Amino acid sequence: MKKFQFLVCVVTLAWGHMALAQEAVVKRVQFPAGQSGTSISENLTGYQSVEYLLGARAGQSMVVELAASNPSTYFNIFAPGDRPGESAAMYVAATNGLRYDGVLPSDGDYRIQVFINRNAARRNESTKYTLNVSIGGNAPQQDYADGLSLSLIHISEPT
């Protein structure tokens, strides 16, 4: 009888956890004509999340900045082909800050996931946020005028 009660408890907990895990909304980011960026303002509650897809090329610069009413609101950025829950994020705002400014490593759709951290989500808290996203031109090529910057120098130990 105790095994049956334990099994019922496990199944009930699993169903409850699945009910909390909501499917993320996925939206494609489009910039207004002639613009290289946009601002997106939305609301989230509890375990809701939104994933924004943004097409870009390797070498372009990307800036993502989040302002939110709830301090437990964060974003992660995933490289093309990577997804939340399946891959590690290339940028985690919870540990690196609410502003990403970097050069993109590859071509494709970058995924920006906005969510409320678990501590606030489990209390079903809400947030109003604005996500500013921009893509710049190709990163400037570095000029190695002295020719040494890319050289490997071998230092041997004295004999």
Accessible surface in RSA format (square Angstrom, percent):
REM  Atomic radii and reference values for relative SASA: ProtOr
REM  Chains: A
REM  Algorithm: Lee & Richards
REM  Probe-radius: 1.40
REM  Slices: 20
REM RES _ NUM      All-atoms   Total-Side   Main-Chain    Non-polar    All polar
REM                ABS   REL    ABS   REL    ABS   REL    ABS   REL    ABS   REL
RES MET A   1   169.91  88.0 122.88  81.3  47.03 112.0 104.76  89.1  65.15  86.3
RES LYS A   2   174.41  85.1 168.03 103.1   6.38  15.2 111.89 100.7  62.52  66.6
RES LYS A   3   181.57  88.6 175.08 107.4   6.50  15.5 120.79 108.7  60.78  64.7
RES PHE A   4   124.65  62.4 119.12  73.8   5.53  14.4 123.15  74.7   1.50   4.3
RES GLN A   5   102.78  57.5  95.93  70.1   6.85  16.3  33.97  72.3  68.81  52.2
RES PHE A   6   141.64  70.9 135.90  84.2   5.73  14.9 140.77  85.3   0.87   2.5
RES LEU A   7   104.56  58.2 104.45  74.7   0.11   0.3 104.56  73.4   0.00   0.0
RES VAL A   8    70.63  46.5  68.25  61.8   2.38   5.7  70.48  61.2   0.15   0.4
RES CYS A   9    67.11  50.8  61.07  68.1   6.04  14.2  20.14  51.0  46.97  50.6
RES VAL A  10    66.26  43.6  64.49  58.4   1.77   4.3  65.32  56.8   0.94   2.5
RES VAL A  11    54.32  35.7  52.83  47.8   1.49   3.6  54.32  47.2   0.00   0.0
RES THR A  12    78.14  55.6  75.24  76.3   2.90   6.9  61.83  83.1  16.30  24.6
RES LEU A  13   122.73  68.4 116.30  83.2   6.44  16.2 118.22  83.0   4.51  12.1
RES ALA A  14    48.87  44.9  40.21  62.1   8.66  19.7  48.01  67.6   0.86   2.3
RES TRP A  15   161.90  65.0 157.11  76.0   4.79  11.3 132.93  70.9  28.97  47.0
RES GLY A  16    36.12  44.5   0.00   N/A  36.12  44.5  33.89  93.0   2.22   5.0
RES HIS A  17   125.25  68.5 121.51  84.5   3.74   9.6  82.45  85.0  42.80  49.8
RES MET A  18   118.12  61.2 105.44  69.8  12.68  30.2  68.81  58.5  49.31  65.3
RES ALA A  19    78.51  72.2  49.04  75.7  29.47  67.0  61.93  87.2  16.57  43.9
RES LEU A  20    93.19  51.9  91.78  65.7   1.41   3.5  93.08  65.4   0.11   0.3
RES ALA A  21    67.35  61.9  41.88  64.6  25.47  57.9  50.81  71.6  16.54  43.8
RES GLN A  22    99.44  55.6  75.50  55.2  23.94  57.0  25.99  55.3  73.45  55.7
RES GLU A  23   162.04  93.0 136.41 103.2  25.62  61.0  60.86 117.7 101.18  82.6
RES ALA A  24    23.85  21.9  11.24  17.3  12.62  28.7  11.45  16.1  12.40  32.9
RES VAL A  25    77.92  51.3  72.99  66.1   4.93  11.9  77.92  67.7   0.00   0.0
RES VAL A  26    71.85  47.3  44.17  40.0  27.68  66.7  44.17  38.4  27.68  75.1
RES LYS A  27    78.61  38.3  73.20  44.9   5.41  12.9  52.13  46.9  26.47  28.2
RES ARG A  28   116.51  48.9  89.74  45.7  26.77  63.7  43.28  59.2  73.22  44.4
RES VAL A  29    14.38   9.5   1.23   1.1  13.16  31.7   5.05   4.4   9.33  25.3
RES GLN A  30   133.67  74.7 114.41  83.6  19.26  45.9  49.65 105.7  84.02  63.7
RES PHE A  31    55.22  27.6  29.33  18.2  25.89  67.4  29.69  18.0  25.52  73.1
RES PRO A  32    73.10  53.3  58.76  53.6  14.34  52.1  71.32  58.9   1.78  11.1
RES ALA A  33   105.43  96.9  69.64 107.5  35.79  81.4  80.97 114.0  24.46  64.8
RES GLY A  34    87.00 107.3   0.00   N/A  87.00 107.3  44.52 122.2  42.48  95.1
RES GLN A  35   110.25  61.6  92.58  67.7  17.67  42.1  13.07  27.8  97.17  73.7
RES SER A  36    70.40  59.5  62.13  82.9   8.27  19.0  31.85  67.8  38.55  54.0
RES GLY A  37    18.33  22.6   0.00   N/A  18.33  22.6   9.77  26.8   8.57  19.2
RES THR A  38    33.18  23.6  18.50  18.8  14.68  35.0  12.49  16.8  20.70  31.3
RES SER A  39    73.87  62.4  47.18  63.0  26.69  61.5  25.45  54.2  48.42  67.8
RES ILE A  40    28.56  16.3  25.16  18.7   3.41   8.2  28.56  20.6   0.00   0.0
RES SER A  41    82.82  70.0  54.76  73.1  28.06  64.6  38.71  82.4  44.11  61.8
RES GLU A  42    45.12  25.9  33.24  25.1  11.88  28.3  18.46  35.7  26.66  21.8
RES ASN A  43    97.85  67.5  81.02  78.3  16.83  40.5  23.93  57.6  73.92  71.4
RES LEU A  44     4.54   2.5   3.76   2.7   0.79   2.0   4.49   3.2   0.06   0.2
RES THR A  45    49.24  35.0  46.79  47.4   2.45   5.8  27.49  36.9  21.74  32.9
RES GLY A  46     1.75   2.2   0.00   N/A   1.75   2.2   1.69   4.6   0.06   0.1
RES TYR A  47    67.24  31.4  51.27  29.2  15.97  41.5  45.11  33.9  22.13  27.3
RES GLN A  48    76.42  42.7  74.07  54.1   2.35   5.6  13.34  28.4  63.08  47.8
RES SER A  49    14.84  12.5  11.86  15.8   2.98   6.9   4.70  10.0  10.14  14.2
RES VAL A  50     6.47   4.3   6.47   5.9   0.00   0.0   6.47   5.6   0.00   0.0
RES GLU A  51    11.63   6.7  11.63   8.8   0.00   0.0   0.08   0.1  11.55   9.4
RES TYR A  52     3.01   1.4   3.01   1.7   0.00   0.0   3.01   2.3   0.00   0.0
RES LEU A  53    27.10  15.1  27.10  19.4   0.00   0.0  27.10  19.0   0.00   0.0
RES LEU A  54     5.74   3.2   5.70   4.1   0.04   0.1   5.74   4.0   0.00   0.0
RES GLY A  55    43.57  53.7   0.00   N/A  43.57  53.7  21.09  57.9  22.48  50.4
RES ALA A  56    12.36  11.4   0.05   0.1  12.32  28.0   6.24   8.8   6.12  16.2
RES ARG A  57   133.70  56.1 133.70  68.2   0.00   0.0  54.89  75.0  78.81  47.8
RES ALA A  58    46.15  42.4  32.50  50.2  13.65  31.1  32.72  46.1  13.43  35.6
RES GLY A  59    22.62  27.9   0.00   N/A  22.62  27.9  20.97  57.6   1.65   3.7
RES GLN A  60    18.53  10.4  18.53  13.5   0.00   0.0   0.00   0.0  18.53  14.1
RES SER A  61    35.34  29.9  35.07  46.8   0.27   0.6  18.55  39.5  16.79  23.5
RES MET A  62     0.28   0.1   0.03   0.0   0.25   0.6   0.25   0.2   0.03   0.0
RES VAL A  63    33.77  22.2  33.36  30.2   0.41   1.0  33.36  29.0   0.41   1.1
RES VAL A  64     0.00   0.0   0.00   0.0   0.00   0.0   0.00   0.0   0.00   0.0
RES GLU A  65    67.25  38.6  67.18  50.8   0.07   0.2  12.10  23.4  55.15  45.0
RES LEU A  66     6.79   3.8   0.00   0.0   6.79  17.1   0.00   0.0   6.79  18.3
RES ALA A  67    62.79  57.7  54.57  84.2   8.23  18.7  60.11  84.7   2.68   7.1
RES ALA A  68    37.32  34.3   2.58   4.0  34.74  79.0   6.43   9.1  30.89  81.8
RES SER A  69    81.69  69.0  41.94  56.0  39.75  91.6  47.05 100.2  34.64  48.5
RES ASN A  70    14.15   9.8  10.94  10.6   3.20   7.7   5.85  14.1   8.30   8.0
RES PRO A  71   120.88  88.1  96.36  87.8  24.52  89.1 109.23  90.2  11.65  72.4
RES SER A  72    16.28  13.8  15.68  20.9   0.60   1.4   0.82   1.7  15.46  21.7
RES THR A  73     1.82   1.3   0.00   0.0   1.82   4.3   0.00   0.0   1.82   2.8
RES TYR A  74    46.68  21.8  46.68  26.6   0.00   0.0  11.34   8.5  35.34  43.6
RES PHE A  75     0.00   0.0   0.00   0.0   0.00   0.0   0.00   0.0   0.00   0.0
RES ASN A  76    21.77  15.0  21.77  21.0   0.00   0.0   0.00   0.0  21.77  21.0
RES ILE A  77     0.00   0.0   0.00   0.0   0.00   0.0   0.00   0.0   0.00   0.0
RES PHE A  78     7.45   3.7   7.45   4.6   0.00   0.0   7.45   4.5   0.00   0.0
RES ALA A  79    20.98  19.3  20.47  31.6   0.51   1.2  20.47  28.8   0.51   1.3
RES PRO A  80    35.85  26.1  15.88  14.5  19.97  72.6  16.57  13.7  19.28 119.8
RES GLY A  81    78.11  96.3   0.00   N/A  78.11  96.3  42.33 116.2  35.79  80.2
RES ASP A  82    47.48  33.3  44.94  44.7   2.55   6.0   0.00   0.0  47.48  47.4
RES ARG A  83   100.46  42.2 100.35  51.2   0.12   0.3  23.73  32.4  76.74  46.5
RES PRO A  84    31.75  23.1  15.19  13.8  16.56  60.2  16.11  13.3  15.64  97.2
RES GLY A  85    89.46 110.3   0.00   N/A  89.46 110.3  45.73 125.5  43.74  98.0
RES GLU A  86   133.58  76.7  92.59  70.0  41.00  97.6  43.82  84.7  89.77  73.3
RES SER A  87    39.74  33.6  19.19  25.6  20.55  47.3  18.25  38.9  21.49  30.1
RES ALA A  88    89.73  82.5  64.60  99.7  25.14  57.2  74.46 104.9  15.28  40.5
RES ALA A  89    26.10  24.0   3.33   5.1  22.77  51.8   3.38   4.8  22.72  60.2
RES MET A  90    68.47  35.5  29.34  19.4  39.13  93.2  39.19  33.3  29.28  38.8
RES TYR A  91    25.59  11.9  23.64  13.5   1.95   5.1  24.30  18.3   1.30   1.6
RES VAL A  92    50.68  33.3  50.54  45.8   0.14   0.3  50.54  43.9   0.14   0.4
RES ALA A  93     2.18   2.0   0.00   0.0   2.18   5.0   0.00   0.0   2.18   5.8
RES ALA A  94    52.10  47.9  23.82  36.8  28.27  64.3  23.82  33.5  28.27  74.9
RES THR A  95   111.88  79.6  75.98  77.0  35.90  85.6  74.63 100.2  37.25  56.3
RES ASN A  96    90.23  62.2  58.50  56.5  31.73  76.4  15.52  37.4  74.71  72.2
RES GLY A  97    34.45  42.5   0.00   N/A  34.45  42.5  31.63  86.8   2.82   6.3
RES LEU A  98    71.12  39.6  63.99  45.8   7.13  17.9  64.38  45.2   6.75  18.2
RES ARG A  99   117.93  49.5 104.05  53.0  13.88  33.0  46.43  63.5  71.50  43.3
RES TYR A 100    22.89  10.7  22.05  12.5   0.84   2.2  17.83  13.4   5.06   6.2
RES ASP A 101    90.27  63.2  59.11  58.8  31.15  73.7  16.08  37.9  74.18  74.0
RES GLY A 102    16.97  20.9   0.00   N/A  16.97  20.9  16.97  46.6   0.00   0.0
RES VAL A 103    84.45  55.6  64.23  58.1  20.22  48.7  64.23  55.8  20.22  54.8
RES LEU A 104     2.33   1.3   0.00   0.0   2.33   5.9   0.03   0.0   2.30   6.2
RES PRO A 105    92.50  67.4  58.75  53.6  33.75 122.7  69.84  57.7  22.66 140.8
RES SER A 106    45.48  38.4  43.44  58.0   2.04   4.7  37.37  79.6   8.11  11.4
RES ASP A 107    94.53  66.2  77.67  77.3  16.86  39.9  29.64  69.8  64.89  64.7
RES GLY A 108    29.80  36.7   0.00   N/A  29.80  36.7  27.22  74.7   2.57   5.8
RES ASP A 109    55.92  39.2  47.78  47.6   8.14  19.2  14.20  33.4  41.72  41.6
RES TYR A 110     0.00   0.0   0.00   0.0   0.00   0.0   0.00   0.0   0.00   0.0
RES ARG A 111    23.92  10.0  23.92  12.2   0.00   0.0   1.16   1.6  22.76  13.8
RES ILE A 112     0.00   0.0   0.00   0.0   0.00   0.0   0.00   0.0   0.00   0.0
RES GLN A 113    25.70  14.4  25.70  18.8   0.00   0.0   0.00   0.0  25.70  19.5
RES VAL A 114     0.00   0.0   0.00   0.0   0.00   0.0   0.00   0.0   0.00   0.0
RES PHE A 115    37.78  18.9  37.78  23.4   0.00   0.0  37.78  22.9   0.00   0.0
RES ILE A 116     7.55   4.3   0.00   0.0   7.55  18.2   0.00   0.0   7.55  20.5
RES ASN A 117    57.59  39.7  57.18  55.3   0.40   1.0   0.40   1.0  57.18  55.3
RES ARG A 118   164.70  69.2 159.37  81.2   5.32  12.7  42.71  58.4 121.99  73.9
RES ASN A 119    56.47  38.9  54.13  52.3   2.34   5.6  21.62  52.0  34.85  33.7
RES ALA A 120     0.21   0.2   0.21   0.3   0.00   0.0   0.21   0.3   0.00   0.0
RES ALA A 121     2.39   2.2   0.16   0.2   2.23   5.1   0.16   0.2   2.23   5.9
RES ARG A 122   153.34  64.4 121.73  62.1  31.61  75.3  45.85  62.7 107.49  65.1
RES ARG A 123   143.46  60.2 114.12  58.2  29.34  69.8  69.93  95.6  73.53  44.6
RES ASN A 124   103.23  71.2  91.72  88.6  11.50  27.7  26.63  64.1  76.60  74.0
RES GLU A 125    56.22  32.3  49.64  37.6   6.58  15.7  29.24  56.6  26.98  22.0
RES SER A 126    66.74  56.4  50.08  66.8  16.67  38.4  34.52  73.5  32.22  45.1
RES THR A 127     2.47   1.8   0.00   0.0   2.47   5.9   2.06   2.8   0.41   0.6
RES LYS A 128   144.44  70.5 140.77  86.4   3.67   8.7  84.22  75.8  60.23  64.2
RES TYR A 129     5.57   2.6   0.00   0.0   5.57  14.5   2.84   2.1   2.73   3.4
RES THR A 130    43.45  30.9  43.09  43.7   0.36   0.9  20.80  27.9  22.65  34.2
RES LEU A 131     0.00   0.0   0.00   0.0   0.00   0.0   0.00   0.0   0.00   0.0
RES ASN A 132    57.47  39.6  56.62  54.7   0.84   2.0  22.54  54.2  34.93  33.8
RES VAL A 133     2.64   1.7   0.00   0.0   2.64   6.4   0.57   0.5   2.07   5.6
RES SER A 134    38.97  32.9  38.46  51.3   0.52   1.2  23.60  50.3  15.38  21.5
RES ILE A 135    16.95   9.6  10.88   8.1   6.07  14.6  11.30   8.1   5.65  15.3
RES GLY A 136    28.71  35.4   0.00   N/A  28.71  35.4  25.80  70.8   2.91   6.5
RES GLY A 137    54.19  66.8   0.00   N/A  54.19  66.8  34.58  94.9  19.61  43.9
RES ASN A 138   103.25  71.2  78.07  75.4  25.18  60.6  23.10  55.6  80.15  77.5
RES ALA A 139    26.82  24.7  18.73  28.9   8.10  18.4  21.69  30.5   5.13  13.6
RES PRO A 140   123.07  89.7 101.46  92.5  21.61  78.6 112.80  93.1  10.27  63.8
RES GLN A 141   167.33  93.6 141.83 103.7  25.49  60.7  62.23 132.5 105.10  79.7
RES GLN A 142   134.06  75.0 108.56  79.3  25.50  60.7  38.60  82.2  95.46  72.4
RES ASP A 143   127.94  89.6  95.43  95.0  32.51  76.9  40.37  95.0  87.57  87.3
RES TYR A 144    86.97  40.6  67.04  38.1  19.93  51.9  46.98  35.3  39.99  49.3
RES ALA A 145    95.80  88.1  55.04  84.9  40.76  92.7  63.93  90.0  31.87  84.4
RES ASP A 146    97.80  68.5  65.88  65.6  31.92  75.5  43.05 101.3  54.74  54.6
RES GLY A 147    47.91  59.1   0.00   N/A  47.91  59.1  31.85  87.4  16.06  36.0
RES LEU A 148   115.47  64.3 107.65  77.0   7.82  19.7 107.78  75.7   7.69  20.7
RES SER A 149    66.64  56.3  29.49  39.4  37.15  85.6  19.17  40.8  47.47  66.5
RES LEU A 150   135.40  75.4 107.93  77.2  27.47  69.1 112.50  79.0  22.90  61.6
RES SER A 151    55.06  46.5  32.43  43.3  22.62  52.1  23.70  50.5  31.36  43.9
RES LEU A 152   178.84  99.6 149.27 106.8  29.57  74.3 150.59 105.8  28.25  76.0
RES ILE A 153   137.08  78.0 104.95  78.2  32.12  77.4 108.07  77.8  29.01  78.7
RES HIS A 154   163.36  89.3 133.31  92.7  30.05  76.9  98.94 102.0  64.42  75.0
RES ILE A 155   148.56  84.5 124.34  92.6  24.22  58.4 127.37  91.7  21.19  57.5
RES SER A 156    82.87  70.0  63.37  84.6  19.50  44.9  32.84  69.9  50.03  70.1
RES GLU A 157   153.90  88.4 138.20 104.6  15.70  37.4  52.49 101.5 101.41  82.8
RES PRO A 158   134.94  98.3 101.80  92.8  33.14 120.5 114.10  94.2  20.83 129.5
RES THR A 159   183.63 130.6 109.41 110.9  74.22 176.9 108.53 145.8  75.10 113.5
END  Absolute sums over single chains surface
CHAIN  1 A    10660.4       8206.9       2453.5       6137.0       4523.5
END  Absolute sums over all chains
TOTAL         10660.4       8206.9       2453.5       6137.0       4523.5
